[in-house]
Amino acid sequence: MPEPIAYLKGEFIPADQATLPIYDLGVVMGATFTEMTRTFGHQLFRAEEHITRLFASLKYGGITLPLTPDELLDITTQVVAHNTQLLRPNEDLAVVQFVTPGENLMYAGTGGMHLQPTLCIHTFPLPFPKWRTLFQDGAHCVTPPTRHIPPQCIDPRTKHRSRLHWWLAERQAQKTDPHALSLLLDFNGNITECAGANFLIVKDRTVFSPRHSRILGGISLQTVQELSQELGLGWEETDLQPYDALNADEAWLTTTPYCIAPCTRLNGAAIGHGRIGPMFEEVLGAWSNLVGVDIRTQIMGV
């Protein structure tokens, strides 16, 4: 029986052997740049755009990967082609690429800071049962005391794993509701994003997004924008506060693993009528048509 593989430091290896030394700067300093894409019907979705964003993040972080984007895509495709053989037809993969600056050999006691970037590519089956309640009842988002890191500190368009503030925010939100998702505000009280998802509201058939300068420019967010416009929905970037979300017709989360999900509560109060709305269903249906997979059926396991 074949086993899943990963790619680490230039080699295809068994996935259970893909580990980092304790002196890698991804561990020592939390300096890790990352992307996650997924498959639909065992085929990668918008992988080129994820790789483009990864290279932009690496440039921002001062890391030069000794591969071209096309070479990284080819390696990723090889990992996916092998690992999808292990799936059932109705299963799909999350595909993770991450890069650290390399190993701090001074910590290893063998030398100084002659860094070679560490690249890892690995996959895991998407855990669809985890998200079923989102498609039954909608998400409950909570705005915790922890605020989003200001763009003056780390540009939010960079996808990274320096995420202690998200860990703290999740713990704070879950004191209100064990199943809540944290939705961070900035220092001016504007809505930004969730730990793994962008946040949108809909009012009078216009979709409103926080300004791109304050959030990660999600590939799923871009997909929702394109589908919304095809469906005749307006699109606007603006400052949003919790007041706006509570008085919206609908609110959505957009993310790679489950694509789009409704958010029906904020801080314990109903958003709109507190139910999954018709415009969400329109966009979900359009996304399912785009990828040739019934996303709701796949997640609900029916």
C-alpha positions as CSV (number, residue, x, y, z in Angstrom):
1,M,0.0,0.0,0.0
2,P,1.6,3.3,-1.0
3,E,2.1,6.0,1.7
4,P,1.7,9.7,1.4
5,I,4.8,11.7,0.5
6,A,6.1,15.2,1.2
7,Y,8.8,17.3,-0.3
8,L,11.4,18.7,2.1
9,K,14.8,20.2,1.4
10,G,14.9,19.0,-2.2
11,E,13.7,15.4,-1.7
12,F,10.5,13.5,-1.9
13,I,10.2,11.6,1.3
14,P,7.5,9.7,3.3
15,A,5.2,12.3,4.8
16,D,5.7,11.0,8.3
17,Q,9.5,11.8,8.0
18,A,8.9,15.4,7.2
19,T,10.2,17.1,10.3
20,L,12.2,20.3,11.0
21,P,15.1,20.5,13.4
22,I,14.6,22.5,16.6
23,Y,17.1,25.1,15.4
24,D,15.2,25.9,12.1
25,L,14.3,29.6,12.2
26,G,10.7,28.6,11.5
27,V,10.8,27.2,15.0
28,V,13.3,29.6,16.7
29,M,11.6,32.8,15.4
30,G,8.3,31.7,13.9
31,A,9.6,33.0,10.6
32,T,7.6,31.0,8.1
33,F,5.9,32.0,4.9
34,T,3.1,29.7,3.7
35,E,0.3,29.0,1.3
36,M,-2.5,26.5,1.3
37,T,-4.4,25.5,-1.8
38,R,-6.8,22.5,-2.3
39,T,-8.0,20.1,-4.9
40,F,-11.4,19.7,-6.4
41,G,-11.9,16.3,-7.9
42,H,-8.2,15.7,-7.1
43,Q,-7.1,18.6,-9.3
44,L,-5.4,21.7,-7.9
45,F,-7.4,24.9,-7.9
46,R,-5.7,28.2,-8.7
47,A,-2.4,26.9,-7.6
48,E,-0.5,29.4,-9.8
49,E,-2.0,32.3,-7.9
50,H,-1.1,30.8,-4.6
51,I,2.5,30.3,-5.7
52,T,2.6,33.9,-7.1
53,R,1.5,35.2,-3.6
54,L,4.1,32.9,-1.9
55,F,6.9,34.4,-4.0
56,A,5.6,37.9,-3.2
57,S,5.7,37.1,0.5
58,L,9.2,35.6,0.2
59,K,10.4,38.8,-1.5
60,Y,8.9,40.9,1.3
61,G,10.7,38.6,3.8
62,G,14.0,38.8,2.1
63,I,14.1,35.1,1.2
64,T,15.3,33.8,-2.2
65,L,14.0,30.4,-3.1
66,P,16.3,28.5,-5.5
67,L,13.3,27.5,-7.7
68,T,11.2,29.3,-10.2
69,P,7.4,29.5,-9.7
70,D,7.0,27.0,-12.5
71,E,9.4,24.6,-10.8
72,L,7.6,24.9,-7.5
73,L,4.3,24.2,-9.3
74,D,5.8,21.1,-10.9
75,I,7.0,19.7,-7.6
76,T,3.7,20.5,-5.9
77,T,1.8,18.7,-8.8
78,Q,4.0,15.6,-8.3
79,V,3.2,15.5,-4.6
80,V,-0.5,15.9,-5.2
81,A,-0.5,13.3,-8.0
82,H,1.0,10.7,-5.7
83,N,-1.1,11.5,-2.6
84,T,-4.5,11.7,-4.4
85,Q,-4.0,8.0,-5.4
86,L,-4.7,7.3,-1.7
87,L,-8.0,9.1,-1.6
88,R,-11.6,7.9,-2.2
89,P,-13.3,9.6,-5.1
90,N,-15.3,12.0,-2.9
91,E,-12.2,13.1,-0.9
92,D,-9.9,16.0,-1.7
93,L,-6.6,17.3,-0.4
94,A,-5.4,20.4,1.3
95,V,-1.9,21.3,-0.1
96,V,0.5,23.2,2.1
97,Q,3.7,24.9,0.9
98,F,5.9,26.6,3.5
99,V,9.3,28.2,3.5
100,T,11.5,29.2,6.4
101,P,14.8,31.2,6.2
102,G,16.6,28.0,7.1
103,E,18.5,26.5,10.0
104,N,20.3,28.7,12.6
105,L,23.5,26.5,12.8
106,M,24.8,28.6,15.7
107,Y,21.9,27.0,17.8
108,A,23.0,23.6,16.5
109,G,26.6,24.3,17.7
110,T,28.0,23.8,14.2
111,G,28.5,27.2,12.7
112,G,27.0,30.6,12.0
113,M,24.1,32.1,10.0
114,H,24.8,30.8,6.5
115,L,21.2,30.3,5.6
116,Q,19.6,28.0,3.0
117,P,15.8,28.3,2.9
118,T,13.8,25.3,4.0
119,L,11.0,24.4,1.6
120,C,8.4,21.9,2.5
121,I,5.3,20.7,0.6
122,H,2.8,18.4,2.2
123,T,-0.8,17.5,2.0
124,F,-3.6,16.2,4.2
125,P,-7.2,15.0,3.4
126,L,-9.7,17.8,4.0
127,P,-11.6,17.1,7.2
128,F,-15.1,17.9,5.8
129,P,-17.1,16.8,8.9
130,K,-15.4,19.7,10.8
131,W,-17.3,22.2,8.8
132,R,-20.7,20.7,8.6
133,T,-22.2,22.9,11.3
134,L,-21.2,25.9,9.2
135,F,-23.5,24.8,6.4
136,Q,-26.3,23.8,8.8
137,D,-26.4,26.8,11.2
138,G,-23.7,29.3,10.0
139,A,-20.6,30.5,11.9
140,H,-20.6,32.4,15.1
141,C,-17.8,35.1,15.0
142,V,-16.6,36.8,18.2
143,T,-14.4,40.0,18.3
144,P,-11.9,39.3,21.1
145,P,-9.7,41.9,23.0
146,T,-6.7,41.0,20.9
147,R,-6.4,43.3,17.9
148,H,-5.0,42.7,14.4
149,I,-1.3,43.4,13.9
150,P,-1.1,46.9,12.4
151,P,0.1,47.0,8.7
152,Q,2.9,49.3,9.9
153,C,4.4,46.2,11.7
154,I,3.7,43.3,9.3
155,D,2.0,43.9,5.9
156,P,-1.2,41.8,6.1
157,R,-0.9,40.9,2.4
158,T,1.9,38.6,3.5
159,K,0.8,35.1,4.4
160,H,2.9,33.9,7.3
161,R,2.9,31.8,10.5
162,S,3.9,34.3,13.1
163,R,0.5,33.7,14.6
164,L,0.7,33.9,18.4
165,H,-1.8,36.8,18.3
166,W,-4.3,34.5,16.5
167,W,-3.7,31.7,19.1
168,L,-4.5,34.2,21.9
169,A,-7.5,35.5,20.0
170,E,-9.0,32.1,19.4
171,R,-8.7,31.3,23.2
172,Q,-10.4,34.5,24.0
173,A,-13.2,34.0,21.5
174,Q,-13.8,30.5,22.7
175,K,-14.4,31.6,26.2
176,T,-17.6,33.1,24.9
177,D,-18.5,30.1,22.7
178,P,-16.3,27.0,22.4
179,H,-17.2,26.8,18.7
180,A,-16.7,30.5,17.9
181,L,-14.3,31.9,15.3
182,S,-12.2,34.9,16.2
183,L,-12.8,38.0,14.0
184,L,-10.2,40.6,14.8
185,L,-10.7,44.4,14.8
186,D,-7.9,46.9,14.1
187,F,-7.0,49.6,16.6
188,N,-9.7,51.9,15.1
189,G,-12.4,49.3,15.6
190,N,-12.6,48.3,12.0
191,I,-13.3,44.6,11.1
192,T,-10.3,42.9,9.5
193,E,-10.4,39.1,9.1
194,C,-10.6,35.7,10.8
195,A,-7.6,33.5,11.5
196,G,-8.2,31.4,8.4
197,A,-10.8,33.3,6.5
198,N,-11.8,36.6,5.0
199,F,-15.0,38.2,6.3
200,L,-17.6,39.8,4.0
201,I,-21.0,41.3,4.5
202,V,-23.9,41.7,2.1
203,K,-26.4,44.5,2.1
204,D,-29.0,45.2,-0.7
205,R,-27.2,42.8,-3.1
206,T,-23.9,44.5,-2.6
207,V,-21.0,42.7,-1.1
208,F,-18.7,44.7,1.2
209,S,-15.2,43.8,2.0
210,P,-12.7,45.4,4.4
211,R,-10.0,47.3,2.6
212,H,-7.3,45.1,1.0
213,S,-4.6,47.2,2.6
214,R,-5.7,45.7,6.0
215,I,-6.3,42.1,5.2
216,L,-4.8,39.1,3.4
217,G,-5.9,39.2,-0.2
218,G,-7.4,35.8,-0.2
219,I,-7.5,33.7,-3.4
220,S,-10.9,32.5,-2.2
221,L,-11.9,36.1,-1.6
222,Q,-10.9,36.9,-5.2
223,T,-13.0,33.9,-6.4
224,V,-16.1,35.1,-4.5
225,Q,-15.6,38.6,-5.9
226,E,-15.6,37.2,-9.5
227,L,-18.6,35.0,-8.9
228,S,-20.5,37.7,-7.2
229,Q,-20.0,40.1,-10.0
230,E,-21.1,37.4,-12.5
231,L,-24.3,37.0,-10.5
232,G,-25.0,40.7,-10.6
233,L,-24.0,41.5,-7.1
234,G,-22.2,44.8,-6.4
235,W,-18.8,44.8,-4.8
236,E,-17.2,47.5,-2.6
237,E,-14.2,47.8,-0.3
238,T,-14.8,50.0,2.7
239,D,-14.3,50.4,6.5
240,L,-16.7,48.0,8.3
241,Q,-17.5,47.9,12.0
242,P,-19.5,45.3,14.0
243,Y,-22.6,47.6,13.7
244,D,-22.5,47.2,9.9
245,A,-22.2,43.4,10.2
246,L,-25.1,43.1,12.6
247,N,-27.3,45.2,10.3
248,A,-26.3,43.4,7.1
249,D,-28.5,41.0,5.2
250,E,-25.9,38.3,5.3
251,A,-22.3,37.8,6.2
252,W,-19.8,35.3,4.7
253,L,-16.5,33.7,5.4
254,T,-14.2,32.9,2.4
255,T,-11.3,30.4,2.8
256,T,-9.5,27.7,0.9
257,P,-10.7,24.6,2.7
258,Y,-14.5,25.1,2.6
259,C,-14.6,27.9,0.0
260,I,-17.4,30.0,1.4
261,A,-19.6,29.7,4.5
262,P,-22.3,31.8,6.1
263,C,-21.8,33.7,9.3
264,T,-25.1,34.1,11.1
265,R,-24.0,35.5,14.5
266,L,-21.6,38.1,15.8
267,N,-20.8,38.4,19.5
268,G,-23.9,36.4,20.3
269,A,-26.3,38.5,18.2
270,A,-28.0,37.5,15.0
271,I,-26.6,38.9,11.7
272,G,-29.7,39.9,9.7
273,H,-32.3,37.3,10.4
274,G,-29.7,34.9,11.8
275,R,-30.3,32.4,9.0
276,I,-28.4,31.2,6.0
277,G,-29.3,33.6,3.2
278,P,-30.3,33.2,-0.5
279,M,-27.3,35.2,-1.8
280,F,-24.9,32.8,-0.1
281,E,-26.7,29.9,-1.8
282,E,-26.3,31.7,-5.2
283,V,-22.5,32.1,-4.8
284,L,-22.0,28.6,-3.4
285,G,-23.9,27.2,-6.3
286,A,-21.8,29.2,-8.8
287,W,-18.6,28.0,-7.1
288,S,-19.8,24.4,-7.3
289,N,-20.5,24.8,-11.0
290,L,-17.1,26.4,-11.5
291,V,-15.1,23.5,-10.1
292,G,-17.5,20.6,-11.1
293,V,-18.0,19.5,-7.5
294,D,-21.1,20.0,-5.4
295,I,-19.3,21.7,-2.4
296,R,-22.2,21.4,0.0
297,T,-22.7,17.7,-0.8
298,Q,-19.0,17.0,-0.4
299,I,-18.9,18.7,3.0
300,M,-22.1,17.3,4.3
301,G,-21.2,13.8,3.2
302,V,-24.5,13.1,1.5
